Amino acid sequence: MPAPVPAVQLYGTLPNFDRQEFAETGFLTQTVSFTPEQEIKKKKKHSPGELGQTGQIQIWRGDLAIELKGDIIPNADGLVHGLPASYVGQAITACAHFAAATEGPNPIPALERHGYTRDPNKLLFISSAKTDLGEDAPNCTIGMTYVPTVSKDPIALLA
């Protein structure tokens, strides 16, 4: 009897910065978006002859918004798992598209995305989640936020 044919066969390699369709747990990635959040202020001049013209630009760097869209891949029991099973507020330790280290079976190095490089000690959390069910395959949109100024460790609330 011949060996079973694998469900997915891949040939050739993609650059590390490309979309990794099969890298997220429980998720067949279709699109990934990275959006830096910043506040830009324009300061106006008040001198004669330049009144109201831009005199200075201030850019306040914020967090990094990440959005993953894709199909849900159930586990062997037919249950949702991995990223699609995440809830809003949950800290994420493993996100292949914004990796913190080169660990796991398919190591992906930490990549710079618009000036942000993942620090495994800083907070990456689920900020929005949406599941669509219909005639097409069940799919999910996961919004995450990386906060490079906040620790990933939760604090204990006083009883």
Legacy VTK file of the C-alpha trace (Angstrom):
# vtk DataFile Version 3.0
C-alpha trace
ASCII
DATASET POLYDATA
POINTS 159 float
0.000 0.000 0.000
1.512 3.385 -0.957
2.257 6.040 1.658
-0.464 8.668 2.127
-0.084 11.783 0.012
0.539 14.873 2.165
-2.288 17.439 2.200
0.122 20.264 1.399
3.264 20.083 -0.707
5.560 23.067 -1.084
8.399 23.587 -3.541
10.730 26.550 -3.528
11.272 29.095 -0.812
9.782 32.512 -0.216
11.710 35.382 1.353
11.205 35.659 5.122
9.304 38.940 4.766
6.652 37.337 2.522
3.272 36.021 3.626
3.619 32.591 5.225
0.315 30.890 4.423
0.854 27.806 6.594
2.815 29.306 9.502
0.040 30.312 11.936
-1.606 27.662 14.139
-5.197 26.844 13.127
-5.170 29.452 10.376
-4.615 29.514 6.607
-3.362 33.088 6.180
-4.716 35.037 3.220
-3.620 38.587 4.021
-1.517 40.323 6.661
-1.496 44.092 7.231
0.915 46.143 9.339
-0.134 49.698 10.202
2.023 51.934 12.397
-0.081 54.118 14.646
1.270 57.621 15.131
0.080 61.114 15.839
1.330 63.879 13.555
1.066 67.484 14.699
1.764 70.519 12.541
2.779 73.626 14.446
1.897 76.902 12.741
4.095 79.991 12.519
2.861 83.235 14.026
5.346 85.725 12.606
4.336 88.420 10.084
4.507 87.188 6.506
4.417 83.539 7.591
1.247 83.536 9.679
-0.494 80.160 9.588
2.231 78.405 7.611
3.764 75.170 8.856
6.768 75.845 11.063
7.352 72.442 12.636
6.172 68.855 12.313
5.951 66.644 15.400
5.508 62.886 14.956
4.616 60.895 18.053
5.357 57.222 17.505
2.674 54.865 18.744
1.922 51.165 18.558
1.868 48.761 15.605
-1.507 47.438 14.447
-1.475 44.011 12.774
-4.426 42.411 10.994
-4.512 38.802 9.784
-7.285 37.464 7.568
-7.656 33.840 6.611
-9.513 30.557 6.776
-9.992 28.561 9.948
-8.268 25.160 10.011
-9.813 22.921 12.693
-7.763 20.486 14.747
-8.135 16.673 14.491
-11.313 16.853 16.600
-12.882 19.464 14.310
-12.487 22.253 16.874
-11.217 25.794 16.357
-7.723 26.283 17.815
-4.715 28.589 17.555
-5.188 32.234 16.567
-8.866 31.852 15.526
-9.659 30.632 19.059
-8.075 33.722 20.646
-10.122 36.309 22.502
-9.869 40.089 22.708
-7.337 41.059 25.361
-5.351 37.819 25.137
-1.565 38.231 24.989
-0.033 36.471 21.982
3.301 34.720 22.359
3.579 33.206 18.873
2.784 35.111 15.689
4.825 33.899 12.711
4.233 37.080 10.726
5.613 39.218 13.544
7.955 36.698 15.106
9.930 37.362 18.272
12.550 34.663 17.806
13.705 31.842 15.564
12.034 29.000 17.466
9.699 26.202 16.445
9.545 23.718 13.589
9.557 26.426 10.888
11.794 29.154 12.308
11.086 32.655 11.053
13.519 35.349 12.213
12.314 38.502 13.927
11.651 40.984 11.125
11.536 44.748 11.107
8.104 46.055 10.058
7.910 49.827 9.480
10.493 50.506 12.194
9.116 47.971 14.692
10.987 44.769 15.569
9.299 42.337 17.910
10.720 42.164 21.411
9.447 38.947 23.078
9.227 40.791 26.418
6.811 43.436 25.107
3.041 43.151 24.724
1.383 41.791 21.571
-2.330 41.270 22.210
-5.595 40.563 20.397
-7.390 43.882 19.915
-10.260 42.640 17.702
-11.608 39.328 16.454
-14.275 38.470 13.895
-15.424 35.103 12.515
-17.487 34.819 9.331
-19.546 31.714 8.580
-21.322 31.226 5.289
-21.181 29.378 1.979
-17.407 29.808 1.774
-14.957 28.249 4.196
-15.245 29.640 7.726
-12.834 32.542 7.982
-11.517 34.840 10.618
-10.091 38.345 10.923
-7.749 38.840 13.869
-6.601 42.319 14.879
-3.518 42.550 17.073
-1.657 45.456 18.619
2.042 45.468 19.461
2.900 47.881 22.256
6.692 48.298 22.413
6.511 50.251 25.686
4.469 47.767 27.783
5.642 44.495 29.338
3.919 41.282 28.237
3.643 40.134 31.867
0.209 40.645 33.433
0.002 42.349 36.803
-1.891 40.886 39.738
-4.947 42.786 40.856
-5.380 43.494 44.539
-8.059 41.348 46.163
LINES 1 160
159 0 1 2 3 4 5 6 7 8 9 10 11 12 13 14 15 16 17 18 19 20 21 22 23 24 25 26 27 28 29 30 31 32 33 34 35 36 37 38 39 40 41 42 43 44 45 46 47 48 49 50 51 52 53 54 55 56 57 58 59 60 61 62 63 64 65 66 67 68 69 70 71 72 73 74 75 76 77 78 79 80 81 82 83 84 85 86 87 88 89 90 91 92 93 94 95 96 97 98 99 100 101 102 103 104 105 106 107 108 109 110 111 112 113 114 115 116 117 118 119 120 121 122 123 124 125 126 127 128 129 130 131 132 133 134 135 136 137 138 139 140 141 142 143 144 145 146 147 148 149 150 151 152 153 154 155 156 157 158
